Amino acid sequence: MTAVTIFGTGSMANAIAGVLSSGGADVSHISHEQTGSAEITGDIVVLAVPYPAVDGILAQYGDQLAGRTVVDITNPLNFETFDSLVVPPDSSAAAGIQARLPESKVLKAFNTTFAGTLAAGTVGDLTTTVLVAGDDAEAKSTLVGLVEKGGLSAVDAGALSRARELESIGFLQLTLAAGEKISWTGGFGLVR
């Protein structure tokens, strides 16, 4: 059984936990209050926290993250203006995490879905699709397998360099929802 540790206890963390648990994973959480004192037990670690919280987690847990798969779900947007991403135009939050964790296998996933569509398993009439980018084929295959066994669709979106495009899609979807142009239970669907 694959063990997963999720940093976070909010709606996205719980929705991801539901999908991965349904896919056969043994899921545990580390809450904000436990950060720094709790041990990582999972082979896969999901960063289901706002982007500004990632820095502290990496500083406190960098050694424990070595050799593990680290799943970045963040959308690194400017939370003050809500009008831009805060990473360089030729990079991504996930690439920055990989640079800080060279011994980890970093994946970008879950950032192009809302908690409601993960929990419901649908976006409109379509099955919710999780896009996964990363450079380690085995790590991607394991996550894709858990997501699919959990009842959703999953697509290998390519190398970790594709995380920039995933973050742009996530940013667009967030701004549309915040502007009340789509609902928080809506979003983008993928027709294959």
C-alpha positions in Angstrom: 0.0 0.0 0.0 1.3 3.4 -0.9 1.6 5.8 2.1 0.8 9.5 1.5 1.5 12.4 3.8 -0.5 15.5 3.1 0.6 18.9 4.4 -2.7 20.7 5.0 -6.2 20.0 6.3 -8.3 22.4 4.2 -10.8 21.6 1.5 -8.1 20.7 -1.2 -6.2 18.6 1.3 -9.3 16.7 2.2 -10.5 16.3 -1.3 -7.1 14.9 -2.4 -7.1 12.6 0.6 -10.5 11.3 -0.4 -9.3 10.5 -4.0 -6.0 8.9 -3.0 -7.7 6.9 -0.2 -10.2 5.6 -2.6 -7.3 4.7 -4.9 -5.9 2.5 -2.1 -3.4 4.8 -0.4 -2.9 5.1 3.3 -3.2 8.8 3.9 -2.1 10.9 6.9 -2.2 14.7 7.4 0.2 17.2 8.9 -1.7 20.3 10.0 -0.3 23.9 10.2 -0.1 23.5 14.0 1.8 20.2 13.6 4.3 21.6 11.1 7.8 21.2 12.5 6.9 18.6 15.1 5.2 15.8 13.0 7.2 13.3 11.1 6.6 12.5 7.4 5.5 8.9 7.0 4.5 8.8 3.3 6.5 7.9 0.3 4.4 10.6 -1.5 4.1 14.0 0.1 1.5 16.4 -1.0 1.9 20.1 -0.4 -1.8 21.1 -0.1 -1.0 24.5 1.3 -1.0 28.0 -0.1 2.1 28.8 -2.0 3.6 31.2 0.7 3.6 28.3 3.2 5.8 26.1 1.0 9.0 27.9 1.9 8.7 27.1 5.6 7.8 23.4 5.0 10.9 23.0 2.8 13.1 24.7 5.3 11.8 22.4 8.2 11.4 19.2 6.2 14.0 19.3 3.5 16.0 16.4 4.8 12.9 14.2 5.3 11.7 14.9 1.8 14.9 13.5 0.2 14.1 10.4 -1.8 10.3 11.0 -1.7 7.8 12.1 -4.3 6.7 15.6 -3.6 3.5 16.8 -5.2 3.1 20.5 -5.5 -0.5 21.6 -5.9 0.1 25.4 -5.5 -0.8 28.2 -7.8 1.8 30.8 -7.1 -0.3 33.9 -7.6 0.0 37.3 -6.1 -2.7 37.1 -3.4 -2.6 40.9 -2.8 -3.5 41.9 -6.4 -4.8 38.5 -7.8 -3.4 39.6 -11.2 -0.2 37.7 -11.8 2.0 34.8 -10.9 4.9 35.5 -8.6 7.4 33.2 -10.2 9.7 34.1 -13.1 8.0 33.8 -16.5 10.3 31.0 -17.6 9.8 29.0 -14.4 7.2 27.6 -12.0 6.6 27.0 -8.3 7.2 23.3 -8.9 10.6 24.0 -10.6 11.6 26.1 -7.7 10.7 23.3 -5.3 12.7 20.8 -7.4 15.7 23.1 -7.3 15.5 23.2 -3.5 14.9 19.4 -3.2 17.4 17.9 -5.8 17.0 14.4 -4.2 13.2 14.4 -4.4 10.9 13.6 -7.3 8.7 16.7 -7.7 5.4 16.5 -9.5 2.9 19.2 -10.3 -0.7 18.0 -9.9 -4.2 18.9 -8.6 -3.7 22.7 -9.2 -6.0 22.8 -12.2 -9.0 21.4 -10.2 -11.1 22.8 -7.4 -11.8 20.8 -4.2 -15.5 20.5 -5.3 -14.7 18.9 -8.6 -12.2 16.5 -6.9 -14.8 15.5 -4.3 -17.7 15.2 -6.8 -15.5 13.4 -9.4 -17.0 15.5 -12.2 -16.7 18.9 -13.9 -20.1 19.3 -15.5 -20.8 16.1 -17.3 -17.1 15.1 -17.6 -15.1 13.1 -15.2 -12.6 15.3 -13.3 -9.2 15.1 -14.8 -6.0 15.6 -12.9 -3.0 16.8 -15.0 0.4 15.6 -13.7 3.7 17.0 -14.8 7.2 15.8 -13.7 10.5 14.4 -14.8 10.3 11.0 -13.0 8.2 8.6 -15.0 7.8 6.1 -12.1 6.6 8.8 -9.7 4.1 10.1 -12.3 2.8 6.6 -13.0 2.3 5.9 -9.3 0.3 9.1 -8.8 -1.7 8.7 -12.0 -2.6 5.1 -10.9 -3.8 6.2 -7.5 -5.9 9.0 -9.0 -7.5 6.6 -11.6 -8.1 4.0 -9.0 -9.7 6.8 -6.9 -12.3 7.2 -9.7 -10.9 10.2 -11.6 -9.1 10.6 -14.9 -5.4 11.5 -14.9 -3.2 12.6 -17.7 0.6 12.7 -17.9 1.1 16.3 -19.0 4.8 15.9 -19.7 8.0 17.1 -18.1 8.2 19.3 -15.0 8.8 22.2 -17.4 5.1 21.9 -18.2 4.3 23.0 -14.7 4.4 26.6 -15.8 1.5 26.0 -18.2 -0.4 24.1 -15.5 0.1 27.0 -13.1 -1.2 29.4 -15.8 -4.3 27.3 -16.3 -4.8 27.1 -12.5 -4.3 30.9 -12.2 -6.9 31.6 -15.0 -9.4 29.2 -13.4 -9.0 30.9 -10.0 -9.4 34.4 -11.4 -12.5 33.3 -13.3 -14.0 31.8 -10.1 -13.0 34.8 -7.9 -14.6 37.1 -10.6 -17.8 35.0 -10.4 -17.5 34.0 -14.1 -17.5 30.3 -13.1 -18.5 28.6 -9.9 -16.1 27.0 -7.4 -17.7 23.7 -8.4 -16.9 24.3 -12.1 -13.7 24.5 -14.0 -12.1 23.1 -17.0 -12.8 19.6 -18.3 -10.8 17.5 -20.6 -12.3 15.6 -23.5 -10.2 12.8 -24.8 
